[in-house]
Amino acid sequence: MTPQSSFARYNVRMHDPSRLQSIWESPEGSGKVSYIDQTLLPHKRVVRRLKCFEDALEAIILMRVRGAPLIGVTAAFGMALAAQDCGSRFFDRRFKKHARQMLQTRPTAVNLRAAVDYQLNALTDIARPRQTRRVLLRSARQFMNQEIRYSERIGRFGAAVLKRLYRKKRKKLNILTHCNAGILACVKWGTATAPIYRAAMEGVPLHVWVDETRPRNQGASLTAWEMKECGIEHTVIADNAGAHLMQRGEVDLVITGADRVTANGDAANKIGTLLKAIAAREYKVPFWVAFPTTTIDRTIRDGVREIPIEERPQDEVTHIRGRSGKHILSVQLTPDKTRAANPAFDVTPGRLITGYITEQGAVDASKFRAIH
Ligand code: MRU
């Protein structure tokens, strides 16, 4: 990794982000798929195997894997593993039942549907039923490699946006991000984090404000872990601190991922993203959203009305998990029997978004709507 010459004078002490991967097949072609259990990070790095369809289902439901692109990749491998349970009699009927089950795991991220459709399409290439598992594994591998390529390209296009901003400001960039739209939410590089890693590799001086992201704290536990692993300067902040920092001119740009983006540019992302977008508009901070095109749902336009929002268990709000000494514990925050609501995502209307970064390029909001 050689920093590009115009930025080379800044000594960015980074570790290579491309050495981190959330899910992998090893050895390639073996069907042995492993992933990092994200429910234990940052305290323990535990690797688990996907041995059957149920393992993939469980990994997604329990959020051992999470983040829109990674949910899709896990589902693609899960559907390949389903082929071994379906036998040859009534294969189609059984396989479609598994597909329906998979689609019900998490409703908001459209990448899940993209992955299941990808595998259903791959079935049409199969001449003999005995080849099914092998063909679907190959197809899952292709889907995963496609996501890696998309993240790399998002990094390059997004880095150009950050470099432009740096040339204008001529000072260290303060970038705010919400949730984890990083390596752990994808396979490699991330979406919102890919431009950050790439720009830092190319010598742009930057610092990241990491929203803690209640209730599950994906920012405090996962994004902070990734930033530390990659040697990126960062500070975790309480979710409520973002607007205050913007008001004081301490945020140069906000960048988030997305779980579903409609044809007119409305973007569903982790709960709390909308508040950041409203504050960014008030304080004239550019607000960018980065995602692969597998996150675009061209069948809908009005995200606020049409994107299904996952409602998650109350105990994620009433309780908080963390480490005490050697143990990972959950402790209660609220009085006994307090009712809690837990919508897991919100929708940021396209009009609050400055621009979009996909593997096809970085475009401002009006251009995105014209293309899609
Ligand atoms: O509930 P999660 O952790 O799956 O939610 C993840 C997010 O909201 C991410 O920001 C989003 O999936 C973008 S991932 C590149």
Residues whose N, C-alpha, C, O or C-beta is under 5 A from the ligand:
A	BS01	MRU	R66 G67 A68 P69 H178 C179 N180 A181 G182 A185 T191 Q218 G257 A258 D259 N269 K270
